[in-house]
Amino acid sequence: MQPQKTNDVLGTANRGTPAESGLCTLCRADCAGKCETWLSCLRGRDMLYPRDFGIITAGSANTDPQGVSYASLRLAGRVLGPGDDAERMFTGVDLTATFGREPGLAVGLPLITGALGSTRVAAVYWNGLAVGCALCGVPLVIGENVAGIDPKAEFKNGRLTKAPELSRRIAVYRQYATGTGGILVQQNVEDAKNGLAEFLAESHAGEVAIELKWGQGAKSIGGEIKVGSLEQARFLATRGYVVDPDPDDPAVARAFADGAVRAFARHSRLGHADLGDFERLRESFHATVSRLRALGFSRITLKTGAYGMDGLAMAVKCAAEAGLDLLTIDGAGGGTGMSPWNMMDHWGIPSLHLHARAREFAAVLDRRGVKPADMAFGGGLAREDHIVKALALGAPYAKLVCLGRALMIPAFVGANIEGVLFPKKRAAVNGLWDTLPKAVSERGTTPEAIFAGYHALRGRLGDDAMRELPLGAIAFCTLMDKLGAGIQQFLAGMRRFAVTDLARNDVLAANRETARETGLEHMAESGLEQAMRILEA
């Protein structure tokens, strides 16, 4: 756990060897910079956040220092499986699934996106991501505060009556929807105050599910964005948000004019409950769910973060009792917005511990005759092995895996390629490249040559539709092709021929500490009893 000399997220570097404090072991008075403490003397609280807001996402390696993480899991392989069809191939593994109350919502792959809300990176890359999700049948979550920060949104008597950006995002997904997947819209404290649910019920009836927000894995203090305009900061303050530093403070305004303060952070208010009064929380939560159902929402989900076990138990129990369609449990570390970096690095319960306990808590309710809500596990997951491990770890309750930052990458890649190949579109798609990098140009200089998934999509949609498709969506579908094939290969090796067949004994602990913390079987003991019976027969 030796501290690193550089931190790309903050743009810091140590001159000498860093100690645990982050300071160099030999700190010099004549140092020209730039460790985190040195830069903080100049930039103040701005150093809490990742640099280059608006074109980045940031993710922490927030794992158990004892080595208990998803990397310490192994997937079981089997030589024997169900049935006697010797011709079975991995390409026949069924990737489709359903989640939620009957009849369940069908998905093309067992995935759901992380919430993408009021950050600039979500807005400018939305088209590629949303169209890709729709084409692949992946549920897409619109995050908190989208309407609240929209300068074109309209309110009457404190209630939202028009939300152009939110409505645009819904429309983009629905234009390409295939009958699988779906779109969820988050509601946090400010959204509820602004009447978001009522607006959705009136303007988008039957088009979306609603997701209640109890927290997120990146941090415990709600959603955040950065703005570089004093006027915009003041505007957000009038919308009821906490803006830091205070843009109405004359000293702050002078500091901004002089260039000492260069940006403002907009924060959501904290949603919290008194753990000593669980019954009061329970009643309030059920009243909220009942009100949403009365408004016409047939699908309601809940998102919670990397809090302690009591908070997790509350979420698991309330979601079950309310008959919610999904409970998303977000482990610590990942951020698609402006989460404070050191909070991402050092706050919360790492994903594997959180997910293992969530499965345990669901089983407790199940034994008591209370049907748990279907669950989605997220937090630092990106590859096909992560997806299969998470589904097996949470079986039979985990139905989906939540991917956040990983699903933004195809939107970035596609937009940058589109901006180079079609310069007139560059500003509209937020392309950031001047030329194609070698890793792209060596594949070709047309979408047909660059994207391996192009031709399969053309076969589905036709040439005319392909000309209108964002290249980010083609990149997304190409990524899904890789993840899907990878999941199929793992499952075939486990002799499981549908993702819905995954079971708890399909994942093993690679070390004793992981076995102890998760309750999983150690890999050296997997099938040992049966092995002895074979030898002694």
C-alpha positions as CSV (number, residue, x, y, z in Angstrom):
1,M,0.0,0.0,0.0
2,Q,2.9,2.3,-0.7
3,P,1.6,5.8,-1.7
4,Q,2.2,6.6,-5.4
5,K,4.4,9.5,-6.5
6,T,1.9,10.9,-8.9
7,N,-1.9,11.2,-8.9
8,D,-3.3,11.8,-12.3
9,V,-6.8,12.5,-10.9
10,L,-5.6,15.5,-8.9
11,G,-2.7,16.4,-11.2
12,T,-0.2,16.1,-8.3
13,A,3.4,14.8,-8.1
14,N,5.9,14.3,-5.3
15,R,9.5,15.4,-5.7
16,G,10.7,12.6,-3.3
17,T,9.4,9.4,-1.9
18,P,5.9,9.9,-0.5
19,A,5.1,8.9,3.1
20,E,1.7,7.6,4.1
21,S,0.7,11.3,4.7
22,G,1.2,12.0,1.1
23,L,4.1,14.3,1.9
24,C,7.6,13.6,0.7
25,T,9.7,11.8,3.4
26,L,12.0,14.8,3.0
27,C,10.0,18.0,2.7
28,R,12.1,21.0,1.6
29,A,11.4,24.6,2.1
30,D,12.6,25.4,-1.4
31,C,10.4,22.8,-3.1
32,A,8.8,24.1,-6.3
33,G,5.8,21.6,-6.1
34,K,3.6,19.9,-6.5
35,C,2.3,17.4,-4.0
36,E,-1.4,17.6,-2.9
37,T,-0.7,19.7,0.2
38,W,1.6,22.1,-1.8
39,L,-1.1,22.6,-4.5
40,S,-3.8,22.9,-1.9
41,C,-2.0,26.0,-0.5
42,L,-2.8,27.7,-3.8
43,R,-6.1,26.2,-4.9
44,G,-7.8,25.5,-1.6
45,R,-11.0,23.4,-1.6
46,D,-10.8,23.1,-5.4
47,M,-8.2,20.4,-4.7
48,L,-10.9,18.1,-3.2
49,Y,-12.1,17.2,-6.7
50,P,-10.7,15.5,-9.8
51,R,-9.3,17.9,-12.4
52,D,-10.8,18.7,-15.8
53,F,-14.4,18.4,-14.8
54,G,-16.7,17.9,-17.8
55,I,-14.5,15.6,-19.9
56,I,-13.6,13.0,-17.2
57,T,-14.8,10.3,-15.0
58,A,-12.8,9.1,-12.0
59,G,-12.6,5.8,-10.2
60,S,-10.8,4.8,-7.0
61,A,-9.1,1.5,-6.2
62,N,-11.1,1.5,-3.0
63,T,-10.6,-2.1,-1.9
64,D,-9.9,-4.0,1.3
65,P,-6.2,-3.6,2.0
66,Q,-6.1,-7.3,3.1
67,G,-6.9,-8.4,-0.5
68,V,-10.6,-9.1,-0.2
69,S,-12.0,-7.8,-3.5
70,Y,-13.5,-9.1,-6.7
71,A,-10.0,-9.9,-7.8
72,S,-9.9,-12.5,-5.0
73,L,-12.7,-14.5,-6.5
74,R,-12.5,-17.3,-8.9
75,L,-15.1,-18.7,-11.2
76,A,-15.8,-22.4,-11.0
77,G,-15.1,-24.6,-14.0
78,R,-16.9,-27.9,-14.6
79,V,-16.3,-30.9,-16.9
80,L,-19.8,-32.2,-16.5
81,G,-23.0,-30.3,-16.9
82,P,-26.8,-30.6,-17.4
83,G,-28.1,-32.6,-20.4
84,D,-26.2,-34.8,-22.8
85,D,-26.0,-32.5,-25.8
86,A,-22.4,-32.9,-27.0
87,E,-22.8,-30.3,-29.7
88,R,-23.5,-27.4,-27.3
89,M,-21.3,-24.3,-27.9
90,F,-20.7,-21.2,-25.8
91,T,-22.4,-19.1,-28.5
92,G,-25.7,-20.8,-27.4
93,V,-25.6,-19.4,-23.9
94,D,-28.7,-17.2,-23.3
95,L,-27.8,-13.7,-22.1
96,T,-31.4,-12.4,-21.6
97,A,-32.9,-12.0,-18.2
98,T,-35.8,-10.3,-16.5
99,F,-36.1,-8.3,-13.3
100,G,-38.8,-6.8,-11.2
101,R,-42.3,-7.8,-10.1
102,E,-44.3,-10.0,-12.4
103,P,-44.4,-9.7,-15.3
104,G,-40.7,-8.8,-15.1
105,L,-38.9,-6.3,-17.3
106,A,-36.8,-8.1,-20.0
107,V,-33.2,-7.1,-20.7
108,G,-30.9,-8.0,-23.6
109,L,-28.0,-8.4,-21.3
110,P,-27.9,-8.7,-17.4
111,L,-26.7,-5.1,-17.1
112,I,-27.9,-1.7,-16.1
113,T,-26.2,1.7,-16.3
114,G,-25.0,3.7,-13.4
115,A,-27.0,6.9,-12.9
116,L,-26.0,9.7,-15.3
117,G,-27.5,13.0,-14.2
118,S,-26.5,16.6,-14.0
119,T,-22.9,16.3,-14.9
120,R,-21.7,17.9,-18.2
121,V,-20.2,14.6,-19.3
122,A,-23.6,12.9,-19.1
123,A,-25.3,15.7,-21.1
124,V,-22.9,16.0,-24.0
125,Y,-22.3,12.3,-24.5
126,W,-25.9,11.2,-23.9
127,N,-26.9,10.4,-27.5
128,G,-24.2,7.7,-28.0
129,L,-24.9,6.1,-24.7
130,A,-28.7,6.2,-24.8
131,V,-29.0,5.0,-28.4
132,G,-26.5,2.2,-27.6
133,C,-28.3,1.1,-24.5
134,A,-31.7,1.1,-26.3
135,L,-30.4,-1.0,-29.2
136,C,-28.8,-3.5,-26.8
137,G,-31.8,-3.7,-24.4
138,V,-29.8,-2.3,-21.5
139,P,-31.8,-0.3,-18.9
140,L,-30.5,3.3,-18.7
141,V,-30.7,5.4,-15.5
142,I,-31.1,9.2,-15.7
143,G,-29.5,10.5,-12.6
144,E,-30.6,13.2,-10.1
145,N,-30.9,16.9,-10.6
146,V,-31.2,17.0,-14.4
147,A,-34.3,19.2,-14.4
148,G,-33.1,21.2,-11.4
149,I,-30.1,22.6,-13.1
150,D,-31.7,23.1,-16.6
151,P,-31.9,26.8,-17.2
152,K,-34.8,26.2,-19.6
153,A,-36.8,24.2,-17.1
154,E,-40.0,26.0,-16.0
155,F,-41.7,26.0,-12.6
156,K,-45.2,27.1,-11.4
157,N,-45.8,27.5,-7.7
158,G,-42.6,25.8,-7.0
159,R,-43.5,22.7,-9.1
160,L,-41.7,21.6,-12.3
161,T,-43.9,22.1,-15.4
162,K,-41.3,21.9,-18.2
163,A,-37.9,20.1,-18.4
164,P,-36.5,20.2,-21.9
165,E,-33.2,18.4,-21.1
166,L,-34.8,15.6,-19.2
167,S,-37.5,15.2,-21.8
168,R,-34.7,15.1,-24.5
169,R,-32.9,12.3,-22.8
170,I,-36.0,10.2,-22.5
171,A,-36.9,10.8,-26.1
172,V,-33.5,9.8,-27.4
173,Y,-33.7,6.4,-25.7
174,R,-37.3,5.7,-26.6
175,Q,-36.6,6.5,-30.3
176,Y,-34.4,3.4,-30.5
177,A,-36.1,1.2,-27.9
178,T,-36.5,-2.4,-28.9
179,G,-38.9,-3.7,-26.3
180,T,-36.2,-4.8,-23.9
181,G,-34.5,-2.6,-21.3
182,G,-36.2,0.6,-20.2
183,I,-35.4,4.0,-18.7
184,L,-35.4,4.9,-15.1
185,V,-35.3,8.5,-13.6
186,Q,-33.8,9.1,-10.2
187,Q,-35.4,11.3,-7.6
188,N,-33.4,12.8,-4.8
189,V,-34.3,15.4,-2.1
190,E,-34.3,18.4,-4.5
191,D,-36.1,16.5,-7.2
192,A,-38.9,15.5,-4.8
193,K,-39.2,19.1,-3.6
194,N,-39.4,20.3,-7.2
195,G,-42.2,17.9,-8.0
196,L,-40.2,15.7,-10.4
197,A,-42.5,12.6,-10.0
198,E,-45.6,14.7,-10.7
199,F,-44.0,16.1,-13.8
200,L,-43.0,12.6,-15.1
201,A,-46.5,11.2,-14.3
202,E,-48.1,14.0,-16.4
203,S,-45.6,14.4,-19.2
204,H,-44.1,11.0,-19.6
205,A,-46.8,8.6,-18.3
206,G,-45.9,5.0,-18.8
207,E,-42.5,5.9,-20.4
208,V,-40.2,5.6,-17.4
209,A,-39.8,3.9,-14.0
210,I,-38.7,6.0,-11.1
211,E,-35.7,5.4,-8.8
212,L,-35.6,6.6,-5.3
213,K,-32.2,7.7,-4.2
214,W,-30.7,6.8,-0.8
215,G,-27.1,7.3,-1.8
216,Q,-24.3,6.4,-4.0
217,G,-21.0,4.5,-3.9
218,A,-18.7,7.4,-4.7
219,K,-19.4,9.5,-1.7
220,S,-22.0,10.0,1.1
221,I,-22.8,13.6,0.4
222,G,-25.0,13.6,-2.7
223,G,-24.6,14.7,-6.2
224,E,-22.1,17.4,-7.2
225,I,-21.1,19.3,-10.3
226,K,-18.6,22.1,-11.0
227,V,-19.5,25.4,-12.7
228,G,-17.1,28.0,-13.9
229,S,-19.4,31.0,-14.0
230,L,-20.4,33.3,-11.2
231,E,-23.8,33.9,-12.8
232,Q,-24.5,30.2,-13.2
233,A,-23.5,29.6,-9.6
234,R,-25.9,32.2,-8.4
235,F,-28.6,30.7,-10.7
236,L,-28.2,27.3,-9.1
237,A,-28.4,28.9,-5.6
238,T,-31.8,30.3,-6.6
239,R,-32.9,26.8,-7.5
240,G,-32.3,25.7,-3.9
241,Y,-28.9,24.0,-4.2
242,V,-26.0,24.4,-1.9
243,V,-23.2,26.2,-3.8
244,D,-19.7,26.3,-2.4
245,P,-18.1,28.7,-2.0
246,D,-21.1,31.0,-1.6
247,P,-21.4,33.0,-4.9
248,D,-23.4,35.7,-3.1
249,D,-20.5,36.4,-0.6
250,P,-18.8,39.7,-1.8
251,A,-15.4,38.3,-0.8
252,V,-16.0,35.2,-3.0
253,A,-17.2,37.4,-5.9
254,R,-13.9,39.5,-5.6
255,A,-11.9,36.3,-5.5
256,F,-13.6,35.0,-8.6
257,A,-13.0,38.3,-10.4
258,D,-9.3,38.2,-9.5
259,G,-9.0,34.5,-10.6
260,A,-8.2,33.2,-7.1
261,V,-11.5,31.3,-7.1
262,R,-12.1,29.8,-10.6
263,A,-15.1,27.4,-10.1
264,F,-18.0,26.6,-7.8
265,A,-19.3,23.3,-6.6
266,R,-23.0,22.6,-6.6
267,H,-24.1,20.1,-4.0
268,S,-27.3,18.3,-3.3
269,R,-28.7,18.3,0.2
270,L,-28.1,15.2,2.3
271,G,-30.8,12.6,2.5
272,H,-30.6,10.9,5.8
273,A,-32.6,9.2,8.5
274,D,-32.3,8.6,12.2
275,L,-31.2,5.0,12.5
276,G,-32.5,5.0,16.0
277,D,-36.0,5.4,14.6
278,F,-36.3,2.7,12.0
279,E,-40.1,2.5,12.3
280,R,-40.4,6.2,11.4
281,L,-38.1,5.7,8.4
282,R,-40.1,2.7,7.3
283,E,-43.4,4.5,7.5
284,S,-42.1,7.4,5.6
285,F,-40.6,5.2,2.9
286,H,-43.8,3.2,2.4
287,A,-45.8,6.4,2.2
288,T,-43.5,7.7,-0.5
289,V,-43.9,4.4,-2.5
290,S,-47.6,4.5,-2.1
291,R,-47.8,8.1,-3.3
292,L,-45.7,7.2,-6.4
293,R,-47.9,4.2,-7.2
294,A,-51.0,6.5,-6.9
295,L,-49.4,8.8,-9.4
296,G,-49.3,5.9,-11.8
297,F,-45.7,4.5,-11.5
298,S,-46.0,0.8,-11.9
299,R,-42.2,0.3,-11.6
300,I,-40.2,1.8,-8.7
301,T,-36.6,1.0,-7.7
302,L,-34.2,2.1,-5.0
303,K,-30.5,3.0,-5.2
304,T,-28.3,2.8,-2.1
305,G,-24.6,3.3,-1.5
306,A,-21.6,2.1,0.4
307,Y,-22.9,2.7,3.9
308,G,-22.7,0.4,6.9
309,M,-24.5,-2.8,7.5
310,D,-27.4,-1.2,9.3
311,G,-28.1,1.1,6.3
312,L,-27.8,-1.8,4.0
313,A,-30.2,-3.8,6.1
314,M,-32.7,-0.9,6.0
315,A,-32.5,-0.8,2.2
316,V,-32.9,-4.5,1.7
317,K,-35.8,-4.7,4.1
318,C,-37.7,-1.6,2.9
319,A,-37.3,-2.6,-0.7
320,A,-38.6,-6.1,0.0
321,E,-41.6,-4.9,2.0
322,A,-42.6,-2.3,-0.6
323,G,-42.4,-4.8,-3.4
324,L,-39.9,-2.7,-5.4
325,D,-38.7,-3.9,-8.8
326,L,-35.0,-3.4,-8.1
327,L,-32.5,-2.5,-5.4
328,T,-29.2,-1.2,-6.8
329,I,-26.3,-1.5,-4.3
330,D,-23.3,0.6,-5.3
331,G,-20.0,-0.3,-3.8
332,A,-17.4,2.4,-3.0
333,G,-15.0,3.9,-5.5
334,G,-16.5,4.9,-8.8
335,G,-17.5,8.4,-9.9
336,T,-19.0,9.7,-13.1
337,G,-19.2,13.2,-11.8
338,M,-17.2,15.3,-9.4
339,S,-17.0,13.2,-6.3
340,P,-14.2,14.3,-3.9
341,W,-11.2,12.2,-4.7
342,N,-10.0,11.3,-1.2
343,M,-13.5,10.5,-0.2
344,M,-13.7,8.0,-3.0
345,D,-10.4,6.6,-1.9
346,H,-11.1,6.2,1.8
347,W,-14.9,6.3,2.4
348,G,-17.4,3.5,2.5
349,I,-17.6,-0.2,2.3
350,P,-15.7,-1.8,-0.6
351,S,-17.9,-3.6,-3.1
352,L,-17.3,-7.2,-2.3
353,H,-18.0,-6.9,1.4
354,L,-21.2,-4.9,0.6
355,H,-22.5,-7.2,-2.0
356,A,-21.8,-10.4,0.0
357,R,-23.7,-8.9,3.0
358,A,-26.6,-7.8,0.7
359,R,-27.0,-11.4,-0.5
360,E,-26.8,-12.6,3.1
361,F,-29.5,-10.2,4.2
362,A,-31.7,-11.1,1.3
363,A,-31.5,-14.7,2.3
364,V,-32.5,-13.9,5.9
365,L,-35.7,-12.3,4.6
366,D,-36.3,-15.1,2.2
367,R,-36.1,-17.7,5.1
368,R,-38.7,-15.6,7.0
369,G,-41.1,-15.7,4.1
370,V,-40.4,-12.1,2.9
371,K,-39.6,-12.0,-0.9
372,P,-36.5,-9.9,-1.4
373,A,-36.4,-7.3,-4.2
374,D,-34.3,-8.2,-7.1
375,M,-30.9,-6.6,-6.8
376,A,-28.2,-5.0,-9.0
377,F,-24.6,-4.9,-7.8
378,G,-22.3,-2.1,-8.9
379,G,-19.0,-0.5,-7.9
380,G,-15.7,-0.8,-9.8
381,L,-17.0,-3.4,-12.2
382,A,-16.3,-3.3,-16.0
383,R,-15.4,-6.7,-17.5
384,E,-17.2,-9.9,-18.3
385,D,-15.5,-11.7,-15.4
386,H,-16.7,-9.0,-13.0
387,I,-20.3,-9.4,-14.3
388,V,-20.3,-13.2,-13.9
389,K,-18.7,-13.0,-10.4
390,A,-21.2,-10.4,-9.2
391,L,-24.3,-12.4,-10.5
392,A,-23.0,-15.6,-9.0
393,L,-22.1,-14.0,-5.7
394,G,-25.6,-12.6,-5.4
395,A,-27.5,-15.5,-6.8
396,P,-30.4,-16.0,-6.8
397,Y,-31.3,-12.4,-5.8
398,A,-28.9,-10.4,-8.0
399,K,-30.3,-10.1,-11.5
400,L,-28.3,-7.3,-13.0
401,V,-24.8,-5.8,-12.7
402,C,-24.5,-2.0,-12.7
403,L,-21.8,-0.6,-14.9
404,G,-21.0,3.1,-14.6
405,R,-17.7,4.5,-15.9
406,A,-17.1,1.6,-18.2
407,L,-20.2,2.4,-20.3
408,M,-19.2,6.0,-20.8
409,I,-16.1,5.0,-22.7
410,P,-17.8,3.9,-25.9
411,A,-19.6,7.3,-25.9
412,F,-16.3,9.1,-25.6
413,V,-14.6,7.0,-28.2
414,G,-17.4,7.2,-30.7
415,A,-17.8,11.0,-30.3
416,N,-14.1,11.6,-30.8
417,I,-14.0,9.4,-34.0
418,E,-17.1,11.1,-35.3
419,G,-15.6,14.5,-34.7
420,V,-12.5,13.7,-36.8
421,L,-14.3,11.8,-39.6
422,F,-17.1,14.4,-39.9
423,P,-15.6,17.7,-38.8
424,K,-19.0,19.6,-39.2
425,K,-20.3,17.4,-36.4
426,R,-17.3,17.9,-34.1
427,A,-18.8,20.6,-31.8
428,A,-22.2,18.9,-31.7
429,V,-20.9,15.5,-30.6
430,N,-18.2,17.1,-28.3
431,G,-15.3,15.5,-30.3
432,L,-12.0,16.2,-28.6
433,W,-9.5,14.7,-31.1
434,D,-7.8,16.6,-34.0
435,T,-6.7,13.5,-35.8
436,L,-7.3,9.7,-35.4
437,P,-4.8,8.2,-33.0
438,K,-2.7,5.3,-34.3
439,A,-4.8,2.7,-32.4
440,V,-7.8,3.8,-34.5
441,S,-6.3,4.7,-37.8
442,E,-4.5,1.4,-38.1
443,R,-7.9,-0.2,-38.2
444,G,-9.2,2.1,-41.0
445,T,-10.6,5.5,-41.7
446,T,-14.3,4.8,-42.1
447,P,-16.8,3.6,-39.5
448,E,-17.3,0.4,-41.5
449,A,-13.6,-0.5,-41.0
450,I,-13.1,0.9,-37.5
451,F,-15.9,-0.7,-35.6
452,A,-16.2,-4.5,-35.6
453,G,-19.9,-4.2,-34.7
454,Y,-20.8,-2.0,-37.6
455,H,-21.9,-4.6,-40.0
456,A,-24.1,-6.6,-37.6
457,L,-25.9,-3.4,-36.8
458,R,-26.3,-2.5,-40.5
459,G,-27.9,-5.9,-41.0
460,R,-30.4,-5.1,-38.3
461,L,-31.1,-1.4,-39.1
462,G,-30.3,-0.9,-42.8
463,D,-28.0,1.7,-44.5
464,D,-30.3,4.7,-44.0
465,A,-30.5,4.2,-40.2
466,M,-26.8,3.7,-39.9
467,R,-26.1,7.1,-41.4
468,E,-28.1,8.7,-38.6
469,L,-26.7,6.6,-35.8
470,P,-24.2,8.2,-33.4
471,L,-20.8,6.5,-33.6
472,G,-20.9,6.3,-29.9
473,A,-23.8,4.0,-30.2
474,I,-21.9,1.8,-32.6
475,A,-19.0,1.7,-30.2
476,F,-21.4,0.8,-27.4
477,C,-22.9,-2.1,-29.3
478,T,-19.4,-3.3,-30.2
479,L,-18.4,-3.3,-26.5
480,M,-21.6,-5.2,-25.7
481,D,-20.6,-7.8,-28.3
482,K,-17.4,-8.4,-26.4
483,L,-18.9,-8.5,-23.0
484,G,-21.7,-10.7,-24.2
485,A,-19.3,-13.2,-25.8
486,G,-17.1,-13.1,-22.7
487,I,-20.1,-13.9,-20.4
488,Q,-21.1,-16.7,-22.7
489,Q,-17.6,-18.2,-22.6
490,F,-17.4,-18.1,-18.8
491,L,-20.9,-19.6,-18.4
492,A,-20.2,-22.4,-20.9
493,G,-17.1,-23.3,-19.0
494,M,-19.2,-23.5,-15.9
495,R,-21.7,-25.6,-17.8
496,R,-24.4,-22.9,-17.3
497,F,-26.3,-22.2,-20.5
498,A,-28.3,-19.1,-19.3
499,V,-27.3,-16.2,-17.1
500,T,-30.5,-17.1,-15.1
501,D,-28.9,-20.5,-14.2
502,L,-26.0,-19.0,-12.3
503,A,-25.8,-20.2,-8.7
504,R,-23.9,-19.2,-5.6
505,N,-21.5,-22.2,-5.9
506,D,-20.3,-20.9,-9.3
507,V,-17.9,-18.5,-7.6
508,L,-15.1,-19.4,-5.2
509,A,-12.8,-17.6,-2.8
510,A,-9.2,-17.5,-3.9
511,N,-7.8,-16.9,-0.4
512,R,-8.9,-17.8,3.1
513,E,-9.7,-14.2,4.2
514,T,-12.1,-13.9,1.3
515,A,-13.7,-17.2,2.2
516,R,-14.2,-16.0,5.8
517,E,-15.6,-12.6,4.8
518,T,-18.0,-13.8,2.1
519,G,-19.0,-17.2,3.2
520,L,-17.9,-18.6,-0.1
521,E,-16.1,-22.0,-0.5
522,H,-12.3,-21.8,-0.8
523,M,-11.2,-22.9,-4.3
524,A,-9.0,-25.7,-2.9
525,E,-12.0,-27.2,-1.2
526,S,-14.5,-27.0,-4.1
527,G,-15.8,-30.4,-4.9
528,L,-13.4,-32.0,-2.4
529,E,-16.0,-34.3,-0.8
530,Q,-17.1,-35.6,-4.2
531,A,-13.5,-36.1,-5.2
532,M,-12.9,-38.3,-2.2
533,R,-16.0,-40.4,-3.0
534,I,-14.7,-40.9,-6.5
535,L,-11.3,-42.0,-5.3
536,E,-12.7,-44.3,-2.7
537,A,-15.4,-45.9,-4.9
